[in-house]
Amino acid sequence: MKVLEKVIRDAVAADKYKSGVKEVLQSVKGTKLIIVSKSIDSADRAKLEEQAKAANVAVYEYHGTSVQLGKLCNKPFRITAIAIKSGTAAEIEAIMAEKEAAAAK
């Protein structure tokens, strides 16, 4: 979880992210990782996953709500999806490995 938070904070600080389902869908091409909150609408989630699969981008489900994801991005509103455009391959792999480990439990 620490790696994920660091990557999100770095992306927000460097302005290398897009938030919101519409913006994320429009910017899938240059994205390294898409993070969705647990409270995302199932139709929006399906659209995002389809686009991400086509562009070969990993999708990570954040274990918090959209309010918590918004706070992590230093925003006073809910964020259901965020596209990260920065972050090294090693950081992205660490986040996805964390996801696999959590799923195996």
Secondary structure, DSSP 8 states (H G I E B T S, - for coil): -HHHHHHHHHHHHTT-EEESHHHHHHT-TT-SEEEE-TTS-HHHHHHHHHHHHHHT-EEEE-SS-HHHHHHHTT-SS--SEEEE----HHHHHHHHHHHHHHHH-
